Amino acid sequence: MAKKTTKKPAAKKSLKKKVVKSVVQKATKKAVAKKVLKKKNTKAVAKKVTKLVLKKAPATKKTAKKVAKKAIKKAA
C-alpha cells in the first residue's frame, strides 16, 4: 500500500501537462464553436472543462479547476 501512495504525485504532474492539455483544448474548442465562450458564460465553460478533466484524468477538483481557468484565459 505504501508504494502506491508515493507514485500518485508524480503521476499527477505528468498527467496535468499531457492529458489535461488535450482535454482542455478540445473542451474550449467545443465551447468556442458553440459560441458559449463569452464573458458571461466563462463559469459555465469552466464547469464543463473541469468535468472533462476529472473524467479523463484522476486529478483533484482543485487542480482541474486551475487547469480550466488557465485554458479559458487562453481561449477567451
Contacts in CASP RR format, 6 or more apart in sequence:
PFRMAT RR
TARGET T0000
AUTHOR 0000-0000-0000
METHOD contacts of the structure
MODEL  1
MAKKTTKKPAAKKSLKKKVVKSVVQKATKKAVAKKVLKKKNTKAVAKKVT
KLVLKKAPATKKTAKKVAKKAIKKAA
11 58 0 8 1.000
12 58 0 8 1.000
12 59 0 8 1.000
12 60 0 8 1.000
12 63 0 8 1.000
15 57 0 8 1.000
15 58 0 8 1.000
15 59 0 8 1.000
16 57 0 8 1.000
16 59 0 8 1.000
16 63 0 8 1.000
16 67 0 8 1.000
19 56 0 8 1.000
19 57 0 8 1.000
20 53 0 8 1.000
20 56 0 8 1.000
20 57 0 8 1.000
20 59 0 8 1.000
20 64 0 8 1.000
20 67 0 8 1.000
23 49 0 8 1.000
23 52 0 8 1.000
23 53 0 8 1.000
23 56 0 8 1.000
23 57 0 8 1.000
24 49 0 8 1.000
24 52 0 8 1.000
24 53 0 8 1.000
24 67 0 8 1.000
24 68 0 8 1.000
24 70 0 8 1.000
24 71 0 8 1.000
25 71 0 8 1.000
26 52 0 8 1.000
27 45 0 8 1.000
27 48 0 8 1.000
27 49 0 8 1.000
27 52 0 8 1.000
27 53 0 8 1.000
27 71 0 8 1.000
28 37 0 8 1.000
28 45 0 8 1.000
28 49 0 8 1.000
28 71 0 8 1.000
28 72 0 8 1.000
28 74 0 8 1.000
28 75 0 8 1.000
29 75 0 8 1.000
31 37 0 8 1.000
31 45 0 8 1.000
31 48 0 8 1.000
31 49 0 8 1.000
31 75 0 8 1.000
32 75 0 8 1.000
36 44 0 8 1.000
36 45 0 8 1.000
37 45 0 8 1.000
37 72 0 8 1.000
37 75 0 8 1.000
37 76 0 8 1.000
39 76 0 8 1.000
42 72 0 8 1.000
42 76 0 8 1.000
45 68 0 8 1.000
45 72 0 8 1.000
46 65 0 8 1.000
46 68 0 8 1.000
46 69 0 8 1.000
46 72 0 8 1.000
49 64 0 8 1.000
49 67 0 8 1.000
49 68 0 8 1.000
49 71 0 8 1.000
49 72 0 8 1.000
50 61 0 8 1.000
50 64 0 8 1.000
50 65 0 8 1.000
50 67 0 8 1.000
50 68 0 8 1.000
53 59 0 8 1.000
53 64 0 8 1.000
53 67 0 8 1.000
53 68 0 8 1.000
54 61 0 8 1.000
54 64 0 8 1.000
57 64 0 8 1.000
59 67 0 8 1.000
END
